[in-house]
């Protein structure tokens, strides 16, 4: 008989779906230009806050959010690919999903970094918040990387979506519903999961807010 198991906490789910909404907006606002670039910068700060929060949550958050708990080495990845690791053993991110999480966070981090230093070479009014820290040539280079690297980030996102759909259609495993509800239905025993306390959540939010506040003051 299947048991209802809590896997994803509310902060992790809120981070995920906020990012799902924010990234398409960043694409739209950058492509549209004009006054939308003001909102591009503002939502960029919001994504920065999300990213910093997720890094903090990956260090001291709940078990299924902690990098130390779900990022696996080559031996465990090999076990998973060989079908020797059940969902009960790794109820959160499986080893391949963990690689995708790390890859996406790294890619978003680079996109944020280049955006913060990028120069607005069209109207000169919407440069990144940290553009004043670098030379004109560096600001121009950061803009070029920011614009072009976004397509690589979109490719990773498309790969992630394709993987989620393949799990649903081929393996008959729904990964979307648990990220909405926080729960999975699994047969048999699962390893005990620890969920972070409210003070740890407050600390992560404060760190993210402090970074956003500091960066916004540099523009």
Sine and cosine of phi, psi and omega as CSV:
sin_phi,cos_phi,sin_psi,cos_psi,sin_omega,cos_omega
0.00,0.00,0.71,-0.70,-0.03,-1.00
-0.97,0.25,0.61,-0.79,0.04,-1.00
-0.95,-0.32,0.55,-0.84,0.06,-1.00
-1.00,0.06,0.91,-0.41,-0.09,-1.00
-0.90,-0.44,0.78,-0.63,0.10,-1.00
-0.97,0.25,0.82,-0.58,-0.05,-1.00
-0.89,-0.45,-0.73,0.68,-0.08,-1.00
-0.94,-0.33,0.78,-0.63,0.06,-1.00
-0.99,0.17,0.22,-0.98,-0.05,-1.00
-0.89,0.46,-0.67,0.74,0.03,-1.00
-0.86,0.52,-0.66,0.75,0.01,-1.00
-0.90,0.43,-0.68,0.73,0.00,-1.00
-0.93,0.38,-0.64,0.77,0.02,-1.00
-0.90,0.43,-0.65,0.76,0.07,-1.00
-0.85,0.52,-0.76,0.66,-0.06,-1.00
-0.85,0.52,-0.79,0.62,-0.10,-0.99
-0.97,0.25,-0.45,0.89,0.11,-0.99
-0.90,0.43,-0.65,0.76,0.03,-1.00
-0.92,0.39,-0.63,0.78,0.03,-1.00
-0.85,0.53,-0.61,0.80,0.01,-1.00
-0.99,0.15,-0.59,0.81,-0.13,-0.99
-0.96,0.29,-0.65,0.76,-0.09,-1.00
-0.91,0.41,-0.70,0.72,0.10,-1.00
-0.86,0.51,-0.58,0.81,0.04,-1.00
-0.90,0.43,-0.64,0.77,0.01,-1.00
-0.89,0.47,-0.63,0.78,0.05,-1.00
-0.90,0.44,-0.75,0.66,-0.02,-1.00
-0.88,0.48,-0.74,0.67,-0.08,-1.00
-0.92,0.39,-0.61,0.79,0.02,-1.00
-0.93,0.36,-0.63,0.78,-0.02,-1.00
-0.95,0.32,-0.57,0.82,-0.02,-1.00
-0.98,0.22,-0.65,0.76,0.05,-1.00
0.96,0.28,-0.38,-0.92,0.00,-1.00
0.89,0.46,-0.65,-0.76,-0.01,-1.00
-0.92,0.40,-0.30,0.95,0.02,-1.00
-0.91,0.41,-0.35,0.94,0.01,-1.00
-0.92,0.39,-0.47,0.88,0.09,-1.00
-0.88,0.48,-0.69,0.73,0.03,-1.00
-0.96,0.30,-0.46,0.89,0.08,-1.00
-0.87,0.49,-0.69,0.73,0.02,-1.00
-0.92,0.39,-0.67,0.74,-0.04,-1.00
-0.92,0.40,-0.71,0.70,0.01,-1.00
-0.94,0.33,-0.48,0.88,0.11,-0.99
-0.87,0.50,-0.64,0.77,0.09,-1.00
-0.90,0.44,-0.63,0.78,0.03,-1.00
-0.88,0.47,-0.69,0.72,0.02,-1.00
-0.91,0.41,-0.60,0.80,0.08,-1.00
-0.85,0.52,-0.71,0.71,0.04,-1.00
-0.87,0.49,-0.68,0.73,0.05,-1.00
-0.87,0.49,-0.69,0.72,-0.06,-1.00
-0.91,0.42,-0.73,0.68,0.01,-1.00
-0.89,0.46,-0.66,0.75,0.04,-1.00
-0.86,0.51,-0.70,0.71,-0.06,-1.00
-0.92,0.40,-0.58,0.82,0.06,-1.00
-0.90,0.43,-0.71,0.71,0.04,-1.00
-0.88,0.47,-0.70,0.72,-0.03,-1.00
-0.92,0.40,-0.48,0.88,0.06,-1.00
-0.96,0.29,-0.27,0.96,0.01,-1.00
-0.99,-0.10,-0.66,0.75,-0.06,-1.00
-0.72,-0.69,0.31,0.95,0.02,-1.00
-1.00,0.08,-0.36,-0.93,0.00,-1.00
-0.92,0.39,0.33,-0.94,-0.07,-1.00
-0.81,0.59,-0.72,0.69,-0.07,-1.00
-0.96,0.29,-0.16,0.99,0.05,-1.00
-0.98,-0.20,-0.31,0.95,-0.08,-1.00
-0.97,0.25,0.75,-0.66,0.03,-1.00
-0.86,0.51,-0.63,0.78,-0.05,-1.00
-0.91,0.41,-0.33,0.94,-0.05,-1.00
-1.00,-0.07,-0.52,0.86,-0.09,-1.00
-0.91,-0.42,-0.29,0.96,0.05,-1.00
-0.98,0.18,0.87,-0.50,-0.12,-0.99
-0.93,-0.37,0.37,-0.93,0.04,-1.00
-1.00,0.09,0.00,-1.00,-0.05,-1.00
-0.84,0.54,-0.61,0.80,-0.04,-1.00
-0.90,0.44,-0.67,0.74,-0.01,-1.00
-0.95,0.30,-0.57,0.82,0.06,-1.00
-0.90,0.44,-0.67,0.74,0.02,-1.00
-0.89,0.46,-0.67,0.74,0.05,-1.00
-0.86,0.51,-0.69,0.72,-0.03,-1.00
-0.90,0.43,-0.71,0.70,-0.01,-1.00
-0.90,0.43,-0.46,0.89,0.03,-1.00
-0.99,0.10,0.00,1.00,0.01,-1.00
0.98,0.22,0.37,0.93,-0.06,-1.00
-0.99,-0.17,0.07,1.00,0.01,-1.00
-0.85,-0.53,0.89,-0.46,-0.03,-1.00
-1.00,0.08,0.26,-0.97,0.04,-1.00
-0.92,0.40,-0.45,0.89,0.04,-1.00
-0.91,0.41,-0.56,0.83,0.00,-1.00
-0.96,0.28,-0.58,0.82,-0.01,-1.00
-0.75,-0.67,0.97,0.24,-0.13,-0.99
-0.94,0.35,-0.35,0.94,0.03,-1.00
-1.00,0.04,-0.84,-0.55,0.06,-1.00
-0.96,0.28,0.76,-0.65,0.14,-0.99
-0.97,0.25,0.20,-0.98,-0.08,-1.00
-0.83,0.56,-0.59,0.81,0.04,-1.00
-0.96,0.28,-0.63,0.78,0.07,-1.00
-0.89,0.46,-0.57,0.82,0.03,-1.00
-0.89,0.46,-0.66,0.75,0.04,-1.00
-0.88,0.48,-0.63,0.78,0.02,-1.00
-0.91,0.41,-0.66,0.75,0.02,-1.00
-0.87,0.49,-0.74,0.67,0.00,-1.00
-0.90,0.45,-0.66,0.75,0.01,-1.00
-0.90,0.45,-0.69,0.73,0.00,-1.00
-0.92,0.40,-0.68,0.74,0.02,-1.00
-0.90,0.45,-0.64,0.77,0.03,-1.00
-0.91,0.42,-0.68,0.74,-0.01,-1.00
-0.91,0.40,-0.68,0.73,0.03,-1.00
-0.90,0.43,-0.61,0.79,0.05,-1.00
-0.87,0.49,-0.69,0.72,0.03,-1.00
-0.92,0.40,-0.64,0.77,0.03,-1.00
-0.89,0.46,-0.67,0.75,0.05,-1.00
-0.90,0.43,-0.72,0.70,-0.04,-1.00
-0.87,0.50,-0.74,0.68,0.00,-1.00
-0.92,0.39,-0.58,0.82,0.03,-1.00
-0.92,0.40,-0.60,0.80,0.00,-1.00
-0.90,0.43,-0.54,0.84,-0.03,-1.00
-0.99,-0.15,-0.09,1.00,-0.11,-0.99
-0.92,0.38,0.54,-0.84,0.05,-1.00
-0.99,-0.14,0.64,-0.77,0.13,-0.99
-1.00,0.08,0.97,-0.23,-0.08,-1.00
-1.00,-0.03,0.10,0.99,0.02,-1.00
-0.98,-0.19,-0.89,0.46,-0.01,-1.00
-0.97,-0.25,-0.19,0.98,0.00,-1.00
0.87,0.49,0.39,0.92,-0.03,-1.00
-0.88,-0.48,-0.13,0.99,-0.07,-1.00
-0.80,-0.60,0.67,0.74,0.06,-1.00
-0.95,0.31,0.33,-0.95,0.02,-1.00
-0.89,0.46,0.39,-0.92,-0.09,-1.00
-0.87,0.49,-0.45,0.89,-0.03,-1.00
-0.96,-0.28,0.24,0.97,-0.03,-1.00
-0.88,0.47,-0.53,0.85,0.00,-1.00
-0.91,0.41,-0.21,0.98,-0.01,-1.00
-0.99,0.11,-0.24,0.97,-0.11,-0.99
-0.84,-0.54,0.24,-0.97,0.02,-1.00
-0.96,0.29,0.21,-0.98,0.03,-1.00
-0.86,0.50,-0.67,0.74,-0.01,-1.00
-0.90,0.43,-0.67,0.74,0.01,-1.00
-0.92,0.40,-0.65,0.76,0.04,-1.00
-0.88,0.47,-0.64,0.77,0.04,-1.00
-0.91,0.40,-0.66,0.75,0.03,-1.00
-0.89,0.45,-0.68,0.74,0.01,-1.00
-0.88,0.47,-0.62,0.79,0.03,-1.00
-0.91,0.42,-0.69,0.72,0.01,-1.00
-0.87,0.49,-0.73,0.69,0.02,-1.00
-0.89,0.45,-0.68,0.73,-0.03,-1.00
-0.86,0.52,-0.71,0.70,-0.03,-1.00
-0.93,0.37,-0.72,0.70,-0.09,-1.00
-0.98,0.19,-0.58,0.82,-0.02,-1.00
-0.93,0.37,-0.39,0.92,0.01,-1.00
-0.84,0.54,-0.55,0.84,0.00,-1.00
-0.94,0.35,-0.55,0.84,0.10,-1.00
-0.92,0.40,-0.67,0.74,0.05,-1.00
-0.87,0.49,-0.67,0.74,0.05,-1.00
-0.88,0.47,-0.60,0.80,0.04,-1.00
-0.89,0.45,-0.67,0.75,0.05,-1.00
-0.90,0.44,-0.66,0.75,0.01,-1.00
-0.90,0.44,-0.68,0.74,0.03,-1.00
-0.88,0.47,-0.65,0.76,0.03,-1.00
-0.90,0.44,-0.64,0.77,0.04,-1.00
-0.89,0.47,-0.73,0.69,0.01,-1.00
-0.89,0.46,-0.67,0.75,0.02,-1.00
-0.88,0.47,-0.64,0.76,0.02,-1.00
-0.91,0.42,-0.68,0.73,0.02,-1.00
-0.89,0.46,-0.67,0.74,0.01,-1.00
-0.92,0.39,-0.61,0.80,0.01,-1.00
-0.92,0.40,-0.61,0.79,0.07,-1.00
-0.88,0.47,-0.63,0.78,-0.01,-1.00
-0.94,0.34,-0.71,0.70,-0.12,-0.99
-0.99,0.11,-0.59,0.81,-0.09,-1.00
-0.99,-0.12,-0.77,0.64,-0.04,-1.00
-1.00,0.01,-0.15,0.99,-0.02,-1.00
0.87,0.49,0.57,0.82,0.05,-1.00
-0.92,-0.38,0.88,-0.48,-0.03,-1.00
-1.00,0.02,0.94,-0.34,0.01,-1.00
-1.00,-0.06,-0.24,0.97,-0.06,-1.00
-0.98,0.18,-0.73,0.68,-0.05,-1.00
-0.85,0.53,-0.71,0.70,0.04,-1.00
-0.87,0.50,-0.54,0.84,0.02,-1.00
-0.96,0.28,-0.26,0.97,0.10,-0.99
-1.00,-0.01,-0.73,0.68,-0.09,-1.00
-1.00,-0.02,-0.46,0.89,-0.08,-1.00
1.00,-0.06,-0.10,0.99,-0.12,-0.99
-0.85,-0.53,0.50,-0.86,0.16,-0.99
-0.84,-0.54,0.39,-0.92,0.09,-1.00
-0.94,-0.35,0.92,-0.38,-0.08,-1.00
-0.79,-0.61,0.57,-0.82,0.08,-1.00
-1.00,-0.01,0.59,-0.81,0.04,-1.00
0.99,0.12,-0.11,-0.99,-0.05,-1.00
-1.00,0.09,0.55,-0.84,0.10,-1.00
-0.84,-0.54,0.38,-0.92,0.01,-1.00
-0.93,0.37,0.60,-0.80,0.00,-1.00
-0.86,0.51,0.67,-0.74,0.01,-1.00
-0.92,-0.38,0.68,-0.73,0.03,-1.00
-0.96,-0.27,0.72,-0.69,0.01,-1.00
-0.93,-0.36,0.67,-0.74,-0.13,-0.99
-0.91,0.41,0.46,-0.89,-0.02,-1.00
-0.99,0.12,0.22,-0.97,0.01,-1.00
-0.86,0.51,-0.67,0.74,0.04,-1.00
-0.85,0.52,-0.59,0.81,0.02,-1.00
-0.92,0.39,-0.60,0.80,0.06,-1.00
-0.91,0.41,-0.71,0.71,0.00,-1.00
-0.87,0.48,-0.66,0.75,0.01,-1.00
-0.88,0.47,-0.69,0.72,0.01,-1.00
-0.90,0.44,-0.67,0.74,0.02,-1.00
-0.90,0.43,-0.67,0.75,-0.01,-1.00
-0.91,0.42,-0.65,0.76,0.04,-1.00
-0.89,0.46,-0.72,0.69,0.01,-1.00
-0.89,0.46,-0.69,0.72,0.00,-1.00
-0.90,0.43,-0.62,0.79,0.00,-1.00
-0.90,0.43,-0.67,0.74,0.01,-1.00
-0.90,0.43,-0.71,0.70,0.02,-1.00
-0.88,0.48,-0.70,0.72,0.00,-1.00
-0.87,0.49,-0.69,0.72,-0.01,-1.00
-0.91,0.41,-0.71,0.70,-0.02,-1.00
-0.90,0.44,-0.68,0.73,-0.02,-1.00
-0.89,0.46,-0.46,0.89,0.01,-1.00
-0.98,0.20,-0.14,0.99,-0.01,-1.00
-1.00,0.01,-0.25,0.97,-0.07,-1.00
-0.98,0.20,0.00,0.00,0.00,0.00
